[in-house]
Amino acid sequence: MRVISFQASQVGELKAEAPPQELSSIQLPDQGYLWLMCTREELAQFHTHIQITLQRLCGLQMVDLHVSDLLNVQLPSRYDYTSQYDLLVFRRLSTRRPDHTTAEAQGLPIGPRGRGGPPILRRIDTSPVGFVVFDRILLSVHPEDVSSRDFYVQRLLSTSGRTTSLLAEEGNADNRSTGARGVATEPADLMLRIINHMVDSFLTLRRELSQQLDHWQAELLNPKTRFNNWSALMDARLALHQLDEICEDQRSAMQDWLEALKTQPESNSFLGQHARDMLQVRSRDVLEHIERVAHHVRRLEQNAETAVQMHFSAQSHRANEIMRTLTVLTAIFLPLNLIAGIFGMNFEFIPLLHRSNGFWLAMVAMVITAAVLLAFFWRKRYLERSVR
């Protein structure tokens, strides 16, 4: 468990890895707030200590149903609230490749498993991250893989170019002055920045996703290759559809959050109103990023569907051309077969049968007939594609 303190334009880590028993020593800053980070396993094991700490710091605790929501690994993105705090569950989109056993135990999609499945889709993880927003405390619950969380914390702490931590003694406290523009002014602002970072982590995958599907489209439309990786393509389309549903849940949760933010009572102070406006701006920015993700996913789905339809259309057109060529060849050789059949009849008297040059006359007639038919079909452009 990690605890980050925000005070004015300074941010620092109170504990590198704070055991739940040491939460009793944590105090709220004079002017600022705290960011408490824990994994889902830590919340399940030490939720009593966390509830006691919340009661001591802000005089209230989380509702039991909300604790269950934070521990639920299959919960979609959603927003809920009480009169004391807000709860937002957001399914992250990252590039970590989840363990198949863990993903199957959680009931999560683990991506295509075919021999030709796209690796970029298999590495997408959709584990939920929970945020509980109090007036001066932000509690975030992360999955066991905390690489994205640690990356954001490291970037936050290294803004000033320093990486040392604040220890227990106040006299040895080493804060990091990050500048007013680089520090979230309140827990809700920090939550929106983290969510924006989660959405942007998927936006970085657009090029790889496009390259993978473009490669499949080229194979589908190439007449010289035979595309056999249909199971992987269907799994990829299913994964894209699941991502589209995840984006819809994320958008619904953020819209609910934005509507709740608009209905909050307005503050009389200028700074309070300014902070409120900034939260709305950041919320709309997150919604815009989610829309970009959803638009890109839908475009990839449409491209894959269009490529499949074009593939079957090209195959049908190619089959029609082959049948046309075979029909033309049959039409050319049909008169020749007729001539051969006539001279193969078992009659005693047949013209040209007993002549010494009869064979060559029949051959000349066949060649002339075939040449005339070939010229006719060529003029009609029935053989243009085959001869090219």
Stockholm file with secondary structure:
# STOCKHOLM 1.0

chainA/1-388         MRVISFQASQVGELKAEAPPQELSSIQLPDQGYLWLMCTREELAQFHTHIQITLQRLCGLQMVDLHVSDLLNVQLPSRYDYTSQYDLLVFRRLSTRRPDHTTAEAQGLPIGPRGRGGPPILRRIDTSPVGFVVFDRILLSVHPEDVSSRDFYVQRLLSTSGRTTSLLAEEGNADNRSTGARGVATEPADLMLRIINHMVDSFLTLRRELSQQLDHWQAELLNPKTRFNNWSALMDARLALHQLDEICEDQRSAMQDWLEALKTQPESNSFLGQHARDMLQVRSRDVLEHIERVAHHVRRLEQNAETAVQMHFSAQSHRANEIMRTLTVLTAIFLPLNLIAGIFGMNFEFIPLLHRSNGFWLAMVAMVITAAVLLAFFWRKRYLERSVR
#=GR chainA/1-388 SS CEEEEEETTEEEEEESSCCGGGGGGCCCCSSEEEEEEEEHHHHHHHHHHHHHHHHHHHSCCCCHHHHHHHHCTTCCSEEEECSSCEEEEEECCBCCCCCHHHHHHHTCCCCCCSTTCCHHHHTCBCCEEEEEECSSEEEEEECSCCHHHHHHHHHHHGGGTCCCCCCSCGGGCCCEECCGGGSCSSHHHHHHHHHHHHHHHHHTTHHHHHHHHHHHHHHHHCTTSCCCCHHHHHHHHHHHHHHHHHHHHHHHHHHHHHHHHHHSCCCSSHHHHHHHHHHHHHHHHHHHHHHHHHHHHHHHHHHHHHHHHHHHHHHHHHHHHHHHHHHHHHHHHHHHHHHHHHHTSCCSCCTTTTSTTHHHHHHHHHHHHHHHHHHHHHHTTSSHHHHC
#=GC SS_cons         CEEEEEETTEEEEEESSCCGGGGGGCCCCSSEEEEEEEEHHHHHHHHHHHHHHHHHHHSCCCCHHHHHHHHCTTCCSEEEECSSCEEEEEECCBCCCCCHHHHHHHTCCCCCCSTTCCHHHHTCBCCEEEEEECSSEEEEEECSCCHHHHHHHHHHHGGGTCCCCCCSCGGGCCCEECCGGGSCSSHHHHHHHHHHHHHHHHHTTHHHHHHHHHHHHHHHHCTTSCCCCHHHHHHHHHHHHHHHHHHHHHHHHHHHHHHHHHHSCCCSSHHHHHHHHHHHHHHHHHHHHHHHHHHHHHHHHHHHHHHHHHHHHHHHHHHHHHHHHHHHHHHHHHHHHHHHHHHTSCCSCCTTTTSTTHHHHHHHHHHHHHHHHHHHHHHTTSSHHHHC
//
